[in-house]
């Protein structure tokens, strides 16, 4: 029995020692530490991944909306050329329109392709161009606002010189006269002179269109009647009302366009920043499977 115990003890001493728990944990930790998380080479944090996907979807959506509006504008412009019959006489204008439409198409295409292919340069072009468009729309909005304010002031002058009907002292006859306090003779003469200048401008424009062979539907005789001294004030009131209405609609449209372009520029540049940091780059399945081990 003693001999057997001695033989077993000698055999056990010859076996390799089992690794300690600390050494085993250190080996597992070395596997984890040996593969640090590097942007573009590992899995993105969940919050950053969701942010990247959200901004990508927004850029794609904004680019698609812009592309749709540009295509609709091209269709409307082509229809106006076909209806007006100026295709042959306005080659220069047609070329300029084609160039402007190509530039307008390039901007949303940069956003779409840049978001799809994670291209930082195209996203930068998309964001910067939209910021420039937003600044231009902001300036146009201010100009339209100034035009509306001028039209409102002019309309108030026309209203002050408009004839107001009142019964005479015997209440037998309606008499029409302007407000002498607000409408001075000088102001009345200026309004009549403005109508005369507009009438002359319409005549000159009509003569130039006839000389160039451009088709138009301007009735010079009708304009002369509308801008005559008898109908001047009522015509000016109607014109200023139309200008104010169109100006307000244009200002609202430009404000919406400014917001749209600024949003496109903001999300485009935000997505570019994420792409530059390496977000959105694919990683290998082998690395992810090793990390799960």
ChimeraX commands (.cxc) that place a marker at each C-alpha (Angstrom):
marker #1 position 0.00,0.00,0.00 radius 0.5
marker #1 position 2.77,2.43,0.81 radius 0.5
marker #1 position 4.41,1.63,-2.50 radius 0.5
marker #1 position 1.20,2.39,-4.42 radius 0.5
marker #1 position 0.74,5.72,-2.66 radius 0.5
marker #1 position 4.29,6.71,-3.45 radius 0.5
marker #1 position 3.86,5.84,-7.14 radius 0.5
marker #1 position 0.64,7.95,-7.37 radius 0.5
marker #1 position 2.26,10.90,-5.66 radius 0.5
marker #1 position 5.20,10.74,-8.07 radius 0.5
marker #1 position 2.85,10.60,-11.08 radius 0.5
marker #1 position 0.81,13.60,-9.90 radius 0.5
marker #1 position 3.92,15.67,-9.35 radius 0.5
marker #1 position 4.94,15.01,-12.94 radius 0.5
marker #1 position 1.68,16.55,-14.34 radius 0.5
marker #1 position 1.70,20.30,-15.43 radius 0.5
marker #1 position 0.25,22.69,-12.89 radius 0.5
marker #1 position -3.26,24.00,-13.61 radius 0.5
marker #1 position -3.46,27.77,-14.27 radius 0.5
marker #1 position -4.63,29.83,-11.34 radius 0.5
marker #1 position -7.89,31.78,-11.48 radius 0.5
marker #1 position -6.03,35.10,-11.56 radius 0.5
marker #1 position -3.86,33.99,-14.44 radius 0.5
marker #1 position -6.92,32.74,-16.33 radius 0.5
marker #1 position -8.73,36.06,-15.82 radius 0.5
marker #1 position -5.65,37.94,-16.89 radius 0.5
marker #1 position -5.48,35.90,-20.10 radius 0.5
marker #1 position -9.14,36.66,-20.88 radius 0.5
marker #1 position -8.59,40.33,-20.07 radius 0.5
marker #1 position -5.59,40.41,-22.37 radius 0.5
marker #1 position -7.86,39.26,-25.21 radius 0.5
marker #1 position -10.24,42.12,-24.50 radius 0.5
marker #1 position -7.55,44.75,-24.03 radius 0.5
marker #1 position -5.68,43.60,-27.13 radius 0.5
marker #1 position -8.63,44.69,-29.31 radius 0.5
marker #1 position -9.52,48.28,-28.37 radius 0.5
marker #1 position -12.58,49.93,-29.88 radius 0.5
marker #1 position -11.45,52.13,-32.75 radius 0.5
marker #1 position -13.85,54.23,-34.77 radius 0.5
marker #1 position -14.27,52.75,-38.20 radius 0.5
marker #1 position -12.86,49.36,-37.11 radius 0.5
marker #1 position -15.32,48.26,-34.46 radius 0.5
marker #1 position -18.96,48.46,-33.55 radius 0.5
marker #1 position -20.34,51.96,-32.99 radius 0.5
marker #1 position -21.95,52.80,-29.68 radius 0.5
marker #1 position -25.69,52.45,-29.93 radius 0.5
marker #1 position -26.43,56.16,-29.41 radius 0.5
marker #1 position -23.92,57.23,-32.07 radius 0.5
marker #1 position -25.18,54.59,-34.49 radius 0.5
marker #1 position -28.74,55.82,-34.09 radius 0.5
marker #1 position -27.61,59.44,-34.50 radius 0.5
marker #1 position -25.71,58.58,-37.68 radius 0.5
marker #1 position -28.67,56.72,-39.16 radius 0.5
marker #1 position -31.07,59.51,-38.21 radius 0.5
marker #1 position -28.97,62.21,-39.85 radius 0.5
marker #1 position -28.47,60.03,-42.93 radius 0.5
marker #1 position -32.22,59.59,-43.31 radius 0.5
marker #1 position -32.79,63.34,-42.91 radius 0.5
marker #1 position -30.21,64.23,-45.55 radius 0.5
marker #1 position -31.72,61.68,-47.95 radius 0.5
marker #1 position -35.22,63.04,-47.31 radius 0.5
marker #1 position -34.21,66.69,-47.77 radius 0.5
marker #1 position -32.25,65.84,-50.92 radius 0.5
marker #1 position -35.22,63.96,-52.36 radius 0.5
marker #1 position -37.58,66.86,-51.68 radius 0.5
marker #1 position -35.19,69.36,-53.27 radius 0.5
marker #1 position -34.70,67.11,-56.29 radius 0.5
marker #1 position -38.47,66.81,-56.75 radius 0.5
marker #1 position -38.95,70.59,-56.69 radius 0.5
marker #1 position -36.13,71.13,-59.20 radius 0.5
marker #1 position -37.64,68.59,-61.61 radius 0.5
marker #1 position -41.07,70.23,-61.28 radius 0.5
marker #1 position -39.50,73.63,-61.97 radius 0.5
marker #1 position -37.82,72.26,-65.10 radius 0.5
marker #1 position -41.14,70.86,-66.34 radius 0.5
marker #1 position -42.95,74.17,-65.73 radius 0.5
marker #1 position -40.19,76.15,-67.45 radius 0.5
marker #1 position -40.30,73.86,-70.48 radius 0.5
marker #1 position -44.09,74.18,-70.61 radius 0.5
marker #1 position -43.87,77.98,-70.49 radius 0.5
marker #1 position -41.38,77.96,-73.37 radius 0.5
marker #1 position -43.64,75.72,-75.41 radius 0.5
marker #1 position -46.77,77.80,-74.74 radius 0.5
marker #1 position -45.15,81.19,-75.31 radius 0.5
marker #1 position -43.48,80.12,-78.54 radius 0.5
marker #1 position -40.17,81.77,-77.59 radius 0.5
marker #1 position -38.08,78.64,-78.02 radius 0.5
marker #1 position -36.55,79.83,-81.28 radius 0.5
marker #1 position -36.18,83.52,-80.33 radius 0.5
marker #1 position -34.74,83.01,-76.84 radius 0.5
marker #1 position -31.80,80.63,-77.35 radius 0.5
marker #1 position -29.59,82.57,-74.93 radius 0.5
marker #1 position -32.23,82.52,-72.23 radius 0.5
marker #1 position -32.80,78.81,-72.85 radius 0.5
marker #1 position -29.08,78.04,-72.44 radius 0.5
marker #1 position -28.90,80.03,-69.21 radius 0.5
marker #1 position -31.95,78.22,-67.88 radius 0.5
marker #1 position -30.40,74.83,-68.71 radius 0.5
marker #1 position -27.15,75.75,-66.93 radius 0.5
marker #1 position -29.00,77.01,-63.84 radius 0.5
marker #1 position -31.12,73.85,-63.73 radius 0.5
marker #1 position -28.02,71.64,-64.00 radius 0.5
marker #1 position -26.47,73.48,-61.07 radius 0.5
marker #1 position -29.71,73.21,-59.12 radius 0.5
marker #1 position -29.83,69.45,-59.83 radius 0.5
marker #1 position -26.22,68.96,-58.76 radius 0.5
marker #1 position -26.80,70.17,-55.18 radius 0.5
marker #1 position -29.44,67.61,-54.09 radius 0.5
marker #1 position -27.58,64.91,-56.02 radius 0.5
marker #1 position -24.47,65.66,-53.95 radius 0.5
marker #1 position -26.51,65.21,-50.78 radius 0.5
marker #1 position -28.12,61.97,-51.94 radius 0.5
marker #1 position -24.93,60.33,-53.24 radius 0.5
marker #1 position -22.89,61.63,-50.31 radius 0.5
marker #1 position -25.30,60.18,-47.75 radius 0.5
marker #1 position -25.55,56.85,-49.61 radius 0.5
marker #1 position -21.80,56.38,-50.15 radius 0.5
marker #1 position -20.58,58.13,-46.96 radius 0.5
marker #1 position -18.68,60.65,-49.10 radius 0.5
marker #1 position -17.44,63.53,-46.98 radius 0.5
marker #1 position -16.61,65.83,-49.92 radius 0.5
marker #1 position -20.07,65.55,-51.48 radius 0.5
marker #1 position -21.73,66.15,-48.10 radius 0.5
marker #1 position -19.56,69.24,-47.61 radius 0.5
marker #1 position -20.60,70.55,-51.03 radius 0.5
marker #1 position -24.25,69.83,-50.21 radius 0.5
marker #1 position -24.12,71.60,-46.85 radius 0.5
marker #1 position -22.17,74.68,-48.01 radius 0.5
marker #1 position -24.33,75.24,-51.10 radius 0.5
marker #1 position -27.50,74.99,-49.02 radius 0.5
marker #1 position -26.14,77.51,-46.53 radius 0.5
marker #1 position -25.42,79.90,-49.42 radius 0.5
marker #1 position -28.92,79.36,-50.81 radius 0.5
marker #1 position -30.34,80.07,-47.36 radius 0.5
marker #1 position -28.46,83.37,-47.16 radius 0.5
marker #1 position -29.66,84.34,-50.65 radius 0.5
marker #1 position -33.27,83.50,-49.74 radius 0.5
marker #1 position -32.95,85.57,-46.57 radius 0.5
marker #1 position -31.78,88.59,-48.60 radius 0.5
marker #1 position -34.60,88.12,-51.11 radius 0.5
marker #1 position -37.11,87.94,-48.25 radius 0.5
marker #1 position -35.88,91.29,-46.93 radius 0.5
marker #1 position -36.09,92.85,-50.40 radius 0.5
marker #1 position -39.63,91.55,-50.87 radius 0.5
marker #1 position -40.53,92.92,-47.44 radius 0.5
marker #1 position -39.23,96.35,-48.42 radius 0.5
marker #1 position -41.26,96.18,-51.64 radius 0.5
marker #1 position -44.40,95.35,-49.67 radius 0.5
marker #1 position -43.77,98.26,-47.28 radius 0.5
marker #1 position -43.31,100.64,-50.24 radius 0.5
marker #1 position -46.52,99.36,-51.84 radius 0.5
marker #1 position -48.40,99.87,-48.56 radius 0.5
marker #1 position -47.16,103.45,-48.32 radius 0.5
marker #1 position -48.07,104.15,-51.94 radius 0.5
marker #1 position -51.51,102.61,-51.44 radius 0.5
marker #1 position -52.14,104.85,-48.43 radius 0.5
marker #1 position -51.35,107.89,-50.61 radius 0.5
marker #1 position -53.77,106.64,-53.27 radius 0.5
marker #1 position -56.47,106.14,-50.65 radius 0.5
marker #1 position -55.97,109.65,-49.33 radius 0.5
marker #1 position -56.61,111.11,-52.81 radius 0.5
marker #1 position -59.52,108.82,-53.60 radius 0.5
marker #1 position -62.81,110.63,-54.13 radius 0.5
marker #1 position -65.27,110.28,-51.27 radius 0.5
marker #1 position -69.00,110.80,-51.87 radius 0.5
marker #1 position -70.98,113.06,-49.54 radius 0.5
marker #1 position -74.42,114.64,-49.82 radius 0.5
marker #1 position -74.59,118.41,-50.21 radius 0.5
marker #1 position -76.16,120.70,-47.67 radius 0.5
marker #1 position -79.62,120.22,-49.15 radius 0.5
marker #1 position -79.17,116.39,-49.09 radius 0.5
marker #1 position -80.29,116.36,-52.69 radius 0.5
marker #1 position -77.09,115.49,-54.55 radius 0.5
marker #1 position -74.02,113.37,-53.91 radius 0.5
marker #1 position -70.80,115.32,-54.24 radius 0.5
marker #1 position -67.42,113.61,-54.65 radius 0.5
marker #1 position -64.23,115.20,-53.45 radius 0.5
marker #1 position -60.89,114.15,-52.01 radius 0.5
marker #1 position -59.66,114.74,-48.50 radius 0.5
marker #1 position -57.95,118.12,-48.86 radius 0.5
marker #1 position -56.01,117.63,-45.63 radius 0.5
marker #1 position -54.31,114.40,-46.72 radius 0.5
marker #1 position -54.36,114.80,-50.49 radius 0.5
marker #1 position -52.52,117.99,-51.41 radius 0.5
marker #1 position -52.50,119.26,-55.01 radius 0.5
marker #1 position -48.82,118.30,-55.28 radius 0.5
marker #1 position -49.54,114.73,-54.20 radius 0.5
marker #1 position -52.41,114.44,-56.66 radius 0.5
marker #1 position -50.19,115.67,-59.50 radius 0.5
marker #1 position -47.48,113.16,-58.53 radius 0.5
marker #1 position -49.95,110.28,-58.70 radius 0.5
marker #1 position -51.23,111.37,-62.09 radius 0.5
marker #1 position -47.64,111.72,-63.32 radius 0.5
marker #1 position -46.86,108.20,-62.05 radius 0.5
marker #1 position -49.76,106.83,-64.10 radius 0.5
marker #1 position -48.49,108.67,-67.16 radius 0.5
marker #1 position -44.97,107.24,-66.73 radius 0.5
marker #1 position -46.32,103.71,-66.35 radius 0.5
marker #1 position -48.37,104.18,-69.53 radius 0.5
marker #1 position -45.28,105.32,-71.43 radius 0.5
marker #1 position -43.26,102.35,-70.09 radius 0.5
marker #1 position -45.95,99.93,-71.30 radius 0.5
marker #1 position -45.95,101.52,-74.76 radius 0.5
marker #1 position -42.15,101.35,-75.05 radius 0.5
marker #1 position -42.08,97.71,-73.93 radius 0.5
marker #1 position -44.77,96.85,-76.46 radius 0.5
marker #1 position -42.85,98.55,-79.27 radius 0.5
marker #1 position -39.67,96.65,-78.35 radius 0.5
marker #1 position -41.50,93.32,-78.28 radius 0.5
marker #1 position -43.08,94.04,-81.67 radius 0.5
marker #1 position -39.69,94.99,-83.12 radius 0.5
marker #1 position -38.06,91.76,-81.85 radius 0.5
marker #1 position -40.97,89.60,-82.98 radius 0.5
marker #1 position -41.86,88.47,-79.48 radius 0.5
marker #1 position -45.47,87.43,-79.04 radius 0.5
marker #1 position -47.49,89.29,-76.40 radius 0.5
marker #1 position -51.07,89.93,-75.40 radius 0.5
marker #1 position -50.68,93.53,-74.24 radius 0.5
marker #1 position -53.57,95.78,-75.24 radius 0.5
marker #1 position -52.10,99.29,-75.38 radius 0.5
marker #1 position -55.51,100.96,-75.76 radius 0.5
marker #1 position -56.85,99.24,-72.65 radius 0.5
marker #1 position -53.79,100.33,-70.67 radius 0.5
marker #1 position -54.30,103.93,-71.79 radius 0.5
marker #1 position -57.89,103.84,-70.52 radius 0.5
marker #1 position -56.89,102.30,-67.19 radius 0.5
marker #1 position -54.08,104.80,-66.63 radius 0.5
marker #1 position -56.01,107.87,-67.77 radius 0.5
marker #1 position -56.53,110.71,-65.32 radius 0.5
marker #1 position -60.11,109.61,-64.61 radius 0.5
marker #1 position -59.18,105.99,-63.79 radius 0.5
marker #1 position -55.65,106.52,-62.51 radius 0.5
marker #1 position -56.34,106.33,-58.78 radius 0.5
marker #1 position -58.60,103.29,-58.94 radius 0.5
marker #1 position -56.14,101.46,-61.20 radius 0.5
marker #1 position -53.21,102.30,-58.94 radius 0.5
marker #1 position -55.16,101.04,-55.94 radius 0.5
marker #1 position -55.84,97.75,-57.68 radius 0.5
marker #1 position -52.22,97.38,-58.80 radius 0.5
marker #1 position -50.81,98.08,-55.34 radius 0.5
marker #1 position -53.25,95.60,-53.79 radius 0.5
marker #1 position -52.09,92.90,-56.20 radius 0.5
marker #1 position -48.43,93.75,-55.52 radius 0.5
marker #1 position -48.97,93.52,-51.76 radius 0.5
marker #1 position -50.71,90.15,-52.08 radius 0.5
marker #1 position -47.99,88.71,-54.33 radius 0.5
marker #1 position -45.29,90.15,-52.08 radius 0.5
marker #1 position -46.74,88.56,-48.96 radius 0.5
marker #1 position -47.04,85.18,-50.69 radius 0.5
marker #1 position -43.45,85.44,-51.97 radius 0.5
marker #1 position -42.17,86.44,-48.51 radius 0.5
marker #1 position -43.84,83.41,-46.91 radius 0.5
marker #1 position -42.45,81.13,-49.61 radius 0.5
marker #1 position -38.95,82.58,-49.22 radius 0.5
marker #1 position -39.10,82.17,-45.45 radius 0.5
marker #1 position -39.99,78.50,-45.88 radius 0.5
marker #1 position -37.23,78.12,-48.47 radius 0.5
marker #1 position -34.72,79.73,-46.08 radius 0.5
marker #1 position -35.65,77.29,-43.31 radius 0.5
marker #1 position -35.44,74.35,-45.74 radius 0.5
marker #1 position -31.98,75.31,-47.03 radius 0.5
marker #1 position -30.64,76.02,-43.55 radius 0.5
marker #1 position -31.91,72.65,-42.30 radius 0.5
marker #1 position -30.31,70.91,-45.30 radius 0.5
marker #1 position -27.01,72.67,-44.67 radius 0.5
marker #1 position -27.08,71.88,-40.95 radius 0.5
marker #1 position -27.81,68.16,-41.31 radius 0.5
marker #1 position -25.44,67.84,-44.25 radius 0.5
marker #1 position -22.54,69.27,-42.27 radius 0.5
marker #1 position -23.46,67.23,-39.19 radius 0.5
marker #1 position -23.42,64.04,-41.26 radius 0.5
marker #1 position -20.09,65.08,-42.81 radius 0.5
marker #1 position -18.60,65.45,-39.32 radius 0.5
marker #1 position -19.73,61.94,-38.37 radius 0.5
marker #1 position -18.34,60.50,-41.60 radius 0.5
marker #1 position -15.00,62.25,-41.01 radius 0.5
marker #1 position -14.84,60.66,-37.55 radius 0.5
marker #1 position -15.30,57.22,-39.08 radius 0.5
marker #1 position -18.92,56.50,-38.23 radius 0.5
marker #1 position -20.79,54.43,-40.78 radius 0.5
marker #1 position -17.73,52.45,-41.93 radius 0.5
marker #1 position -18.41,48.73,-42.17 radius 0.5
marker #1 position -16.56,46.28,-39.89 radius 0.5
marker #1 position -15.72,42.62,-40.46 radius 0.5
marker #1 position -17.85,39.81,-39.14 radius 0.5
marker #1 position -14.79,37.96,-37.92 radius 0.5
marker #1 position -13.87,40.79,-35.57 radius 0.5
marker #1 position -17.38,41.02,-34.20 radius 0.5
marker #1 position -17.51,37.25,-33.64 radius 0.5
marker #1 position -14.13,37.30,-31.88 radius 0.5
marker #1 position -15.31,40.18,-29.69 radius 0.5
marker #1 position -18.38,38.16,-28.66 radius 0.5
marker #1 position -16.08,35.37,-27.50 radius 0.5
marker link #1:1,2 radius 0.2
marker link #1:2,3 radius 0.2
marker link #1:3,4 radius 0.2
marker link #1:4,5 radius 0.2
marker link #1:5,6 radius 0.2
marker link #1:6,7 radius 0.2
marker link #1:7,8 radius 0.2
marker link #1:8,9 radius 0.2
marker link #1:9,10 radius 0.2
marker link #1:10,11 radius 0.2
marker link #1:11,12 radius 0.2
marker link #1:12,13 radius 0.2
marker link #1:13,14 radius 0.2
marker link #1:14,15 radius 0.2
marker link #1:15,16 radius 0.2
marker link #1:16,17 radius 0.2
marker link #1:17,18 radius 0.2
marker link #1:18,19 radius 0.2
marker link #1:19,20 radius 0.2
marker link #1:20,21 radius 0.2
marker link #1:21,22 radius 0.2
marker link #1:22,23 radius 0.2
marker link #1:23,24 radius 0.2
marker link #1:24,25 radius 0.2
marker link #1:25,26 radius 0.2
marker link #1:26,27 radius 0.2
marker link #1:27,28 radius 0.2
marker link #1:28,29 radius 0.2
marker link #1:29,30 radius 0.2
marker link #1:30,31 radius 0.2
marker link #1:31,32 radius 0.2
marker link #1:32,33 radius 0.2
marker link #1:33,34 radius 0.2
marker link #1:34,35 radius 0.2
marker link #1:35,36 radius 0.2
marker link #1:36,37 radius 0.2
marker link #1:37,38 radius 0.2
marker link #1:38,39 radius 0.2
marker link #1:39,40 radius 0.2
marker link #1:40,41 radius 0.2
marker link #1:41,42 radius 0.2
marker link #1:42,43 radius 0.2
marker link #1:43,44 radius 0.2
marker link #1:44,45 radius 0.2
marker link #1:45,46 radius 0.2
marker link #1:46,47 radius 0.2
marker link #1:47,48 radius 0.2
marker link #1:48,49 radius 0.2
marker link #1:49,50 radius 0.2
marker link #1:50,51 radius 0.2
marker link #1:51,52 radius 0.2
marker link #1:52,53 radius 0.2
marker link #1:53,54 radius 0.2
marker link #1:54,55 radius 0.2
marker link #1:55,56 radius 0.2
marker link #1:56,57 radius 0.2
marker link #1:57,58 radius 0.2
marker link #1:58,59 radius 0.2
marker link #1:59,60 radius 0.2
marker link #1:60,61 radius 0.2
marker link #1:61,62 radius 0.2
marker link #1:62,63 radius 0.2
marker link #1:63,64 radius 0.2
marker link #1:64,65 radius 0.2
marker link #1:65,66 radius 0.2
marker link #1:66,67 radius 0.2
marker link #1:67,68 radius 0.2
marker link #1:68,69 radius 0.2
marker link #1:69,70 radius 0.2
marker link #1:70,71 radius 0.2
marker link #1:71,72 radius 0.2
marker link #1:72,73 radius 0.2
marker link #1:73,74 radius 0.2
marker link #1:74,75 radius 0.2
marker link #1:75,76 radius 0.2
marker link #1:76,77 radius 0.2
marker link #1:77,78 radius 0.2
marker link #1:78,79 radius 0.2
marker link #1:79,80 radius 0.2
marker link #1:80,81 radius 0.2
marker link #1:81,82 radius 0.2
marker link #1:82,83 radius 0.2
marker link #1:83,84 radius 0.2
marker link #1:84,85 radius 0.2
marker link #1:85,86 radius 0.2
marker link #1:86,87 radius 0.2
marker link #1:87,88 radius 0.2
marker link #1:88,89 radius 0.2
marker link #1:89,90 radius 0.2
marker link #1:90,91 radius 0.2
marker link #1:91,92 radius 0.2
marker link #1:92,93 radius 0.2
marker link #1:93,94 radius 0.2
marker link #1:94,95 radius 0.2
marker link #1:95,96 radius 0.2
marker link #1:96,97 radius 0.2
marker link #1:97,98 radius 0.2
marker link #1:98,99 radius 0.2
marker link #1:99,100 radius 0.2
marker link #1:100,101 radius 0.2
marker link #1:101,102 radius 0.2
marker link #1:102,103 radius 0.2
marker link #1:103,104 radius 0.2
marker link #1:104,105 radius 0.2
marker link #1:105,106 radius 0.2
marker link #1:106,107 radius 0.2
marker link #1:107,108 radius 0.2
marker link #1:108,109 radius 0.2
marker link #1:109,110 radius 0.2
marker link #1:110,111 radius 0.2
marker link #1:111,112 radius 0.2
marker link #1:112,113 radius 0.2
marker link #1:113,114 radius 0.2
marker link #1:114,115 radius 0.2
marker link #1:115,116 radius 0.2
marker link #1:116,117 radius 0.2
marker link #1:117,118 radius 0.2
marker link #1:118,119 radius 0.2
marker link #1:119,120 radius 0.2
marker link #1:120,121 radius 0.2
marker link #1:121,122 radius 0.2
marker link #1:122,123 radius 0.2
marker link #1:123,124 radius 0.2
marker link #1:124,125 radius 0.2
marker link #1:125,126 radius 0.2
marker link #1:126,127 radius 0.2
marker link #1:127,128 radius 0.2
marker link #1:128,129 radius 0.2
marker link #1:129,130 radius 0.2
marker link #1:130,131 radius 0.2
marker link #1:131,132 radius 0.2
marker link #1:132,133 radius 0.2
marker link #1:133,134 radius 0.2
marker link #1:134,135 radius 0.2
marker link #1:135,136 radius 0.2
marker link #1:136,137 radius 0.2
marker link #1:137,138 radius 0.2
marker link #1:138,139 radius 0.2
marker link #1:139,140 radius 0.2
marker link #1:140,141 radius 0.2
marker link #1:141,142 radius 0.2
marker link #1:142,143 radius 0.2
marker link #1:143,144 radius 0.2
marker link #1:144,145 radius 0.2
marker link #1:145,146 radius 0.2
marker link #1:146,147 radius 0.2
marker link #1:147,148 radius 0.2
marker link #1:148,149 radius 0.2
marker link #1:149,150 radius 0.2
marker link #1:150,151 radius 0.2
marker link #1:151,152 radius 0.2
marker link #1:152,153 radius 0.2
marker link #1:153,154 radius 0.2
marker link #1:154,155 radius 0.2
marker link #1:155,156 radius 0.2
marker link #1:156,157 radius 0.2
marker link #1:157,158 radius 0.2
marker link #1:158,159 radius 0.2
marker link #1:159,160 radius 0.2
marker link #1:160,161 radius 0.2
marker link #1:161,162 radius 0.2
marker link #1:162,163 radius 0.2
marker link #1:163,164 radius 0.2
marker link #1:164,165 radius 0.2
marker link #1:165,166 radius 0.2
marker link #1:166,167 radius 0.2
marker link #1:167,168 radius 0.2
marker link #1:168,169 radius 0.2
marker link #1:169,170 radius 0.2
marker link #1:170,171 radius 0.2
marker link #1:171,172 radius 0.2
marker link #1:172,173 radius 0.2
marker link #1:173,174 radius 0.2
marker link #1:174,175 radius 0.2
marker link #1:175,176 radius 0.2
marker link #1:176,177 radius 0.2
marker link #1:177,178 radius 0.2
marker link #1:178,179 radius 0.2
marker link #1:179,180 radius 0.2
marker link #1:180,181 radius 0.2
marker link #1:181,182 radius 0.2
marker link #1:182,183 radius 0.2
marker link #1:183,184 radius 0.2
marker link #1:184,185 radius 0.2
marker link #1:185,186 radius 0.2
marker link #1:186,187 radius 0.2
marker link #1:187,188 radius 0.2
marker link #1:188,189 radius 0.2
marker link #1:189,190 radius 0.2
marker link #1:190,191 radius 0.2
marker link #1:191,192 radius 0.2
marker link #1:192,193 radius 0.2
marker link #1:193,194 radius 0.2
marker link #1:194,195 radius 0.2
marker link #1:195,196 radius 0.2
marker link #1:196,197 radius 0.2
marker link #1:197,198 radius 0.2
marker link #1:198,199 radius 0.2
marker link #1:199,200 radius 0.2
marker link #1:200,201 radius 0.2
marker link #1:201,202 radius 0.2
marker link #1:202,203 radius 0.2
marker link #1:203,204 radius 0.2
marker link #1:204,205 radius 0.2
marker link #1:205,206 radius 0.2
marker link #1:206,207 radius 0.2
marker link #1:207,208 radius 0.2
marker link #1:208,209 radius 0.2
marker link #1:209,210 radius 0.2
marker link #1:210,211 radius 0.2
marker link #1:211,212 radius 0.2
marker link #1:212,213 radius 0.2
marker link #1:213,214 radius 0.2
marker link #1:214,215 radius 0.2
marker link #1:215,216 radius 0.2
marker link #1:216,217 radius 0.2
marker link #1:217,218 radius 0.2
marker link #1:218,219 radius 0.2
marker link #1:219,220 radius 0.2
marker link #1:220,221 radius 0.2
marker link #1:221,222 radius 0.2
marker link #1:222,223 radius 0.2
marker link #1:223,224 radius 0.2
marker link #1:224,225 radius 0.2
marker link #1:225,226 radius 0.2
marker link #1:226,227 radius 0.2
marker link #1:227,228 radius 0.2
marker link #1:228,229 radius 0.2
marker link #1:229,230 radius 0.2
marker link #1:230,231 radius 0.2
marker link #1:231,232 radius 0.2
marker link #1:232,233 radius 0.2
marker link #1:233,234 radius 0.2
marker link #1:234,235 radius 0.2
marker link #1:235,236 radius 0.2
marker link #1:236,237 radius 0.2
marker link #1:237,238 radius 0.2
marker link #1:238,239 radius 0.2
marker link #1:239,240 radius 0.2
marker link #1:240,241 radius 0.2
marker link #1:241,242 radius 0.2
marker link #1:242,243 radius 0.2
marker link #1:243,244 radius 0.2
marker link #1:244,245 radius 0.2
marker link #1:245,246 radius 0.2
marker link #1:246,247 radius 0.2
marker link #1:247,248 radius 0.2
marker link #1:248,249 radius 0.2
marker link #1:249,250 radius 0.2
marker link #1:250,251 radius 0.2
marker link #1:251,252 radius 0.2
marker link #1:252,253 radius 0.2
marker link #1:253,254 radius 0.2
marker link #1:254,255 radius 0.2
marker link #1:255,256 radius 0.2
marker link #1:256,257 radius 0.2
marker link #1:257,258 radius 0.2
marker link #1:258,259 radius 0.2
marker link #1:259,260 radius 0.2
marker link #1:260,261 radius 0.2
marker link #1:261,262 radius 0.2
marker link #1:262,263 radius 0.2
marker link #1:263,264 radius 0.2
marker link #1:264,265 radius 0.2
marker link #1:265,266 radius 0.2
marker link #1:266,267 radius 0.2
marker link #1:267,268 radius 0.2
marker link #1:268,269 radius 0.2
marker link #1:269,270 radius 0.2
marker link #1:270,271 radius 0.2
marker link #1:271,272 radius 0.2
marker link #1:272,273 radius 0.2
marker link #1:273,274 radius 0.2
marker link #1:274,275 radius 0.2
marker link #1:275,276 radius 0.2
marker link #1:276,277 radius 0.2
marker link #1:277,278 radius 0.2
marker link #1:278,279 radius 0.2
marker link #1:279,280 radius 0.2
marker link #1:280,281 radius 0.2
marker link #1:281,282 radius 0.2
marker link #1:282,283 radius 0.2
marker link #1:283,284 radius 0.2
marker link #1:284,285 radius 0.2
marker link #1:285,286 radius 0.2
marker link #1:286,287 radius 0.2
marker link #1:287,288 radius 0.2
marker link #1:288,289 radius 0.2
marker link #1:289,290 radius 0.2
marker link #1:290,291 radius 0.2
marker link #1:291,292 radius 0.2
marker link #1:292,293 radius 0.2
view
